[in-house]
């Protein structure tokens, strides 16, 4: 119990572990004013289930005071954040249950990228209507997965068109058929599709859709708001999170690596990227460095897997192996070698006040010889 005396059903005991399931009938203001724990600030939410895609990010629609937030888990507990964030030039994100929704909202344009699930889709649509009274020009689906398309029925009567790559309706239907007739009947498909590229002027913005071949699925789109210089990557990007590789949906990990690198090459150096998913610490937006890091991860993953196959290892043996850089014959993992996890290391690199900062400095000092250029002696011809 969290100590607020409101009989919340949760497993909070001094510090939340991020896996919470509880219900109260109180408003946010009622509970915030009486909760004893300063780190426990989501007691007014009705959290009904964990999001299987975002283990540390829970969508929480609030009842009594009409506001909506999502709860983000950190070392100090849950933090309240509004689901709407403006990034640049009237383009922003909505974070709820499912893949991140991108949006463009002005007096003469309205576009949404992906639709999540019906409940959070309605919350998003309501919020967008508060930003503009313009009818929705386009709902764009970055790919066919349900956490990006299940909210399509909520948007269908408000959006003029739903746009996606030409493979998306077919993949969406096949996926639904595997879940039964009820799932098939619930589908709303794109009415506009494209092959390689699609562009449209929407108000004073130009929206581009680009398909660089199979990657996460066989129908992924990169959505680029040209003047805002913001790109939505859909599930081509799981920021600092293990990606879902949908083989049955046409995924191709080799080309996925190239798609990420080609996107960086095609767009501007200061493009802001929106990610389909991301862990709670690094979030769902970033820059080209995130894309390059993900491409390097996928490349290493592919190389490791192919090496295991060549060595005759079983699928189970390959899958259960802990990550290692292969520099040690004794099988030590990266975590053992470094003395800290990658998450701890990245946090220390960014925050000099973190507990692991001194350890990071020692690791960096030991490896400077790998980063600094090798001195070159230039000889005169005399």
Secondary structure, DSSP 8 states (H G I E B T S, - for coil): --SSSS------SSS--S---B---S-HHHHHHH-S-TT---TT--B-S--SS-TTEEEEE--TT--EEEEEEETTEEEEEESEEEEETTEEEE-SSSS-EEEEEETTEEEEE----HHHHHHHHHHHHHH--S-EEEEE-SSS-HHHHTTHHHHTTTEEEEEEETTHHHHHHHHHHTT-HHHHHT----SEEESSEEEEEETTEEEEEE--SSSSSSS--EEEETTTTEEE-GGG-EETS-----TTTT--HHHHHHHHHHHHHHS-TT-EEE-SEE-TTT-SEE-HHHHHHHHHHHHHHHHHHHHHHHTT--HHHHHH-----S--TT---HHHHHTS-HHHHHHHHH-TTSTTHHHHHHHHHHTHHHHS----------
